């Protein structure tokens, strides 16, 4: 049972959940009503699924592990429970008429919210946790961050929706000059990955535990993320036509689906436009290029470099010339808008040199925000991994050697997920994430 003292923490987390709901509600309001049954990305569900999924996730989680509540719509609880992992199988073939109406889904959403909110607001006695107080807080944190993750997932899905199906939103201009990328020397040193389970009072997902210390040899890494301008040279040099740069599996994927350029690029005459969230604009050469892991790896082979390992990326971002490590690349200050393109600051990327204060001890710029960064490290558990009892498949379902770790964060990544230990992951043939990369060499 949750005590009165801990209930204040529960109330704070409830407020965070309400804020996260407001975030995703605003995203759905961008979509024109007649477009909620569209499927902007072939591998994903139709948008109507996500209208119901966020509440079904909370409802199923809270009902089973936190609150004594009875189901009122078991069919919807199951229908909206799980999304799709877009790994190389057949594409979904469901039709719009197979889904419930918008009115039915929204009614389900409102009932779920009302019942959860009433239970959380009714006082400590209403919380009948089936485990410890810390587990109650963890479950609430999971609900908050799960929704914030979907705020990003929904954004990149909506990015692929035709502009005519969205209501345009404003974003701040963010100009910066030309970029001259270069390699920065990173001295050898130890790096700490993960969070200590016994000592940590901070929330982390199951794959963030426990800590691992690795020795990283000296290496060199790109000062900035690889830009559209740099990647354009790879394309113009025939990079998409030369199988030497692509392992057989990546080459077969590229040929099967006719991948000839980044999915955010739009051919225009002899040049290129950029598919922004609300309009096409001339391709900004100083923005980070967003590509799949396969495309990033091909560029690295072409440039006779490599993608960084997770440990190398971490060393470049948080390491120092001493044995200590920073909380953030720039130091200890909490993330704020002047430090980077994150926490829903913009809809589109910013120039890679737009935030010079977002710099590590070694002079690597922009490792938090403006685009996740691919690593060469397959997503795998740290020693001592324990799956969440209430969400056993969150990480474990993807320890298959077919997903790669991403670090950093994008413009649509919430500030709470910019913590040093946070790990994202995706399979190598998925082009739609706000993800770029930088290169390393010896």
N, C-alpha and C positions, 0 to 999 in steps of 0.2 A: 504494500500500500504506500502511496506517495504521501509524505508528510507535508504539513503546512509550509515549512521552511523551503522545501524543494519546489513547492507549487509555484512560487514566484518565477523560478527558472522555466517551468512549463509554460507559464503565461507569456514570458518573453519569447519563447520559441513559437507559441501560438501566433503572436503578433508577426513574427518573421514569416510564418506560413501564410498569413493573410496578405503580407506584402508580396510574397512570391506569387500568390494567386492573382493579385492585381497585375503583376508583370505579364503572366501568361494570358490573362483576359485581354490586355491591351494588344497582344499579338494577334489573337483571333479577331479583334475588331478591325485589323488591317485588311482582312480578307473580305471580299464582297460576298454577300449572303449566298449567292448562287454558285459560289466556287468552293464551298466547304466539302463537296464530294469529289473534288479534283485530287489527283495523285501527282504532285509536282516531281517526285523522284520515283522512277519505276520500281525500285526495290523496296519502297516503303508503303505503309498503309495510306489510305485516303485520309484527308485532313480531318474528316468527321471522327475517325477513330481517336485522335488525340484530344478532341473536345471531351470525350468520355473517359479516356485513359487516365488522365491526371487524377480525377476524383476516384476512379475505380481502384487505382493503386493505393491512395490514402485510405479509402474505405476498407479494402481487404487487409491492409497492414494493421490499421488501428483496431478493426473488429476482431482480428485473430490474436493480437498481442498486447493491446493497450486498453481498449474500452469494451464494456459489456453491451454490445449493440447487436440487434438482430437484423439479418438481411431482409430487404424488401423487394429486391430485384436480382435474384441469383443469376438470371440469364445475362443481364448487363454486367454484373460483377465478373463473370467469366469472359464475355465478349471483349471487354475493354481491358482485360488484365495484362496482356503481354503484347509487346511490339514485335518487330521483325528485325533479326540480325541479317544484314544484306551480304551474306557470303555465298558466292557463286552458284546457287541453285536456280530453279525456275522462278520466274517473276510471278508475283501474285496476280490472279486473274479475276478477282471478285468485281462485281458490277455495282454501281451506285444504288440501284434499287434493292440490293441485298442488305443494306444498312438501315438502321432505324432512322426516323425523321429527326431533323434538327430539334423540333419541339420536344420530342421524347427524350433525346439525349440531354438537352438542357434542363428538362424537368428532373431527370436523374441526378444531374450535377447539383442542382439547388437543394434537393432533399439530402444528398450526402453531406453537403457543406453545412446545412442547418443542423443535422444530427451530430456531426463531429464537433461543430462549434459549441452547441449547447452542452455537450458532455464536457468539453475542455473548460468551458466558462463556469460550470456549475460548482466548482470547488474540488478540493483534493479528494473528497469522499467519492467522487464520480469516477476517479481513475483507479481502475482495478488491474494494475499491472501484474502480469504473470511472471515477472522476474524483478530484478533490482531497480532502484531509483535511477542508477546510471543507465540501465537499459531503456527506461522510459525516455530519458533525455536523448539517447542514441536513436531511438525509433522516430522521435520528433525531428531530429536533425536529418535523418534519412529522408523523411517526407519533404522537408524544406529543400534540401540539395537535389533530390530527385526532380522536383518541379523546376528548380533553377537550371538543371541540366537540360530539361526539355525546353526551357525558354530559349536555349541556344540551338537545340536540335530543330525546333520549330522555325527559328529564324533562318537557318540555312535551307530548310525545306521551302519556306516561303520565298526565299531568294530565287528559286527555280520556277516559281509560279509566274506566268505572264504578267507583265506590268499592268495590263488592263484589268486584271482581276484583283488588284490591290488598291487601297487608298494611300496615296503618297504621304510620307512623313518627312519632316525636316531633319537635317543633321548639320552639325557645325562644320564649317569649312576648316580644313587642316592642311595648309600649304607648307611645303619644305622644298629645298633646292635639290639639285642633282645629287646622286649618290655615287661615291667612289668606294666600292666595297674592297676590303682587304682582309688579310688573315691576321689574327691576334694570337700571340704566344701565351699558352697556358702552362705554367710550370707543373711538374709532377707533385702529387699530394694525395692525401686521403679524402674520400668523399663519403658522406653519410646519406644513405637512402632510407626512406621509411620513417615510421614513428615507433618509439618504445612503448609497448603495451602497458607495462607495469607502472611506468612513471608518467605517462601522458594523461593530462586532463582535457586535452583537445580532442575534438571529434575527428575521426578519420574513417574512410571506407575500409572494408576488410583487407583489400590488397595493399593498403598503406602500412600495414603492420607485418613484421616487426622491423627494427632497424638492422641495416647491413652496412658495414664499413668496407669500402673497396679502395685499393691503391690504384691510382690512375697515373700512367706514364705521361710525360710531357707531350703536348700536341699543339696544333694550331687550328683555330676555328674562325669562321667568317665573322667579321665584326657585326654585320647586319644579316638579317634573313635574305635569302636569294630573292632578287627583285624580278618583276615582270620583264624589265629590260635585259637582265642577265639571262633569264630563261628564254627570251625571244631569240637570242643568239644560238642557243641549243636547237631550237626549232628550225631556224633558218639554215643551220648546218646539217639538216637532215636527221636530227636526233630521233624523230618518230619513225623514220624509215630504215634505220640501221639496227638490225637484230643483235649486233654485238653489244649493245648497251642494255639489252633486256634479257633476263633469264627466260627460259622457254615458257614457263607458266604466265609470266607477265606479258610476253610477246603474244601468246595465244589469246589472252584477254583483250589486249589492245586491238588485235586484228579482228576478233569476233565482233567487238562492239564499235569498230571504226573510230577508235580514239586517235585523234590527230592533233589535238591541242588541249590546253586546260579548259575545263568545263565552264569557267567564268569568263573565258574569252569568246568573242563573237567575231567571225570573219566579216570584214567590211572593205570591199574593193581590194586594193592591194595591201591594206593594213588591218588593224584590229580595233575593236571596241571592247569595253569592259561591261559585263552584265552586272550592274549595280542592283541594289535591292529595289529601287524604284524607277531607275532609268538607265539607259545605256550612255556611257561616257567614253571619250577617247581613252585608250589604254594608258594608264599612268605608269610610266616606267620606273618610278621610285616607290611603288607599292609592292608589298610582298606578293609573290606568286602563290596561288592556292592550287595545289595539285594532290594527286594520290601518292601513296608511298611508292608505288611502282614508277610513276613519272619522276619523283624526286630521286629515286635510286638510279634511274637511267641518266639523269642529268649529272649525278655524282660520278658515274662511270665515265661519261663523256668528258668531264672536267678533270679526270684522273684524281678524284678525291673520294670521300666516303661520307655517309651520314654518321653523325655522332652516336655513340652508345648512350644509353640513359645515364651512365655514370659520368661520361665525358661532358654531356650537356649540363648535368648537375654541378660538376666541378667548375665549369666556365661561368655558371650563373651565381653560385653561392660561395665558392671557395675564396680564400684569402691567402696572402703570403705567409700568414701564421697558421696555426693548427685550427683556428676557429672557423666557423661558417656563418654566413649572414642569414637572417630570416627572409630577406628579399634581396634581389640583386643590388639594389640601391642602398640597403642598410636595414634599419629597424622600423622606419616609418610605415604606417599602414598605407595600403594602396589608396591613391586619390587621383582625380582626373588629370592633374598636371604631370603625372608620372607615366601615363600610358593609355593606350586605346583598349580599355577593358571596362568591365562592370556596366555594360550597355551604353557606353559613351557614344558610339557611332553604329551605323548599320553597315558601313563599308570599311575597308582598310584605310589606314593612314600611311603616309610615307614612312619608310623604315627609319628615317633619321629625324622624325618629328618630335621625339621625346628623348632628348639627350641626357636627361637626368635618370632615365631608366637604363642604368649602366652598371655593370658588375665591377668588382675590384680590378679585374684584369682588362677592363675597357670594352667588353662585349656589350652591345647596345640592343635593347628591345626584346629581351628574352621573356618578359611577361606581357601578354596582350598582343593585339594586332595579328594574331594567327597562331594556332597550335603549331608545334614544331615536331616533325617526324624524327624518330630515332631508329637506329638499326636493331634495337633490342626487342626480341619477341616478348609479348606480355606474359609474365609468369609470376608465380607467388614468391614472396620472400620466405626464407626459412622461418618456421614458426607460424605460418599462415593459418588462420582459422576463419572459415566462412561464417558470415552472419547467420545465426540460427533462424532468424525471421526472413532472410533473403539469401538463401544458400547459393543461388545461381548467379548473383550479381557479378562476381568476378570469375568464379570457378568454371562457369560455362564457356569462358573465353581463353582458358589456359590450354590452347590447342595448337600452338605454334603457327597459327594463321592470322594472328593479330599482333600489331606492333605498338609499342609505347609511344605516346605523344606527351610532350611537356609544354608548359608555358601558359596558354590561354589565348582567347580571341577577343575581339571587340564585344562579343555577346557572352563572355564568361563572367559570372558573378564574382565579386571581390572575395567572398569566403572561399572560393575554390582556387585562389591564387597562392595558397599555402605551399610551402616547399615540398611537402610529401605527396601532393596530389598527383595522380597518374590518370591519364586518359589513354584510350586505345581504340584502334580500328583496323580492319583488314586492309590489305594493300591495294585493292582494286576499287576503292570507293573514293570518288572524286569530289564529293559535294561538301565535305567538311571544310570549315574555315581553317585550313591547315597548310602550312608551308614548311620550310626547312632551311637549314644552313649546313655548310660542308666542313669537314675536318680533314687535316692531313698531318703527317708526322713532322 
